Amino acid sequence: MKSLINIPLVSWENGIWMIGVFALVVVVLVIAVFALMNSDKNKPS
């Protein structure tokens, strides 16, 4: 039973990597949206 209890149900290293990649993607998308908004505002139409 102790061997079963010692097995981690969640791989924290993998979880941290997934959270880091997800956060990075979100930041890149937000920067891209703001860049597109600013470029659209600055264009003389």
N, C-alpha and C positions, 0 to 999 in steps of 0.2 A: 504493500500500500504506500509506503514512503516513496518508492520510486515513481509511482503515479503522481503523488503530490508534488514532487520536485520537478516534474515536466512543466515548463512554462506554456500556458495556453496562448500567450501572445508573444510574438517576437518583437521586442521593443526596438531593436536596431532597424528592422524592416519597417516598422511603423514610423519611426523618426524619419527615415529616408522618404517614405511616401508623403508625410506631412511637409517635409522640406521641398520636395518636388512640386507638390500641389500649391504651396505658398508662392514658390518662384513663378509658376505658371500664372497665378492670379495677379501677381505684381506686374508681370510682363503685359498681360491683357489690359490692366488698368492704365499703364503707361501708354500703350498703343491707342486706347480709346481717347485719352486726353490729347495725345499728339494729333490724332485725326480731327478732334473737335477744334483744336487751336489752329490747325492748318486750314480748316474750312472757314473759320472766322476771319483769318488773315487774308484769304483770297478776295480780291476785288471782283465783284460780280456786277 
